[in-house]
Amino acid sequence: MTAGSHGANDMIDRDWLLPHQDGYSHISESPTKLRSASFWDVNATVWGVNNDNWRLGLMAGWQQTDYKWDAHGGYYSYWNGLFQGDLPDGKGIGYKLQFKMPYIGLTGGYRYHNVEMNTAFKYSHWVRASDTDEHYLRNITFRDTNRDSDFYSVSADIGYYITPQAKVFIEGEWMRVTNGKGNETATSHDSGDVAYYPNASGIESSSYNVTAGLKYYF
């Protein structure tokens, strides 16, 4: 399990509200602050090769990734620029994103004396993606779900054993979830109305992580 609570970036929100126009009609951009991020991964490996120097195996597992962040201020341009301006400086949008999936993969490694290198590839065709989009200025909550995305991940690490059980390491990982279409609901907290839009949402993600740390093997 990996968790984090810091990070900043910009959120760009594009909407296609004109059915006969290929490009987006609405856009807004706001500075964002990461509230939390967590990553769970439980897996098992069957080794085909496993000796003092080399190992190679097939893996299967389940993982879940969660992100939460807030958007503050920024600017907007709606209806192809007909209405545009600055957004209020306060919190405008709260966003939650979650991916759940079983996966299969291939993993391998090489060790020479105290130096060890490992790599892994993971794939899933069974991604369940969901998000919650809180628009505080409009007092509306949007919820999206889909089940038809693919997941790819490639990781590599190198480490050095400072004792037989303890290793310092650095690891890099690239992950991608392809765009999947799904259903959306919009709940107005002022009126209580709930609107349902079938096959109207899309969720995708691409990210990379760099981790450095200490591992201890019992």
Buried (B, 14 or more C-beta within 10 A) or exposed (E): EEEEEEEEEEBEBEEEEEEEEEEBBBBBBBBBEBBBBBBBBEBEBEEEEEEEEEBBBEBEBBBBBBBBBBBBBBEBBBEBEEEEEEBEEEBBBBBBBBBBBBBBBBBBBEBEEEEBBBBBBBEBEBBBBBBBBBBBEBEBBBBBBBEBBBBBBBBBBBBEBEEEEEBEBEBEBEBBBBEBBBBBBBBEEEEEEEEEEEEBBBBEBEEEBEEEEEEEEE
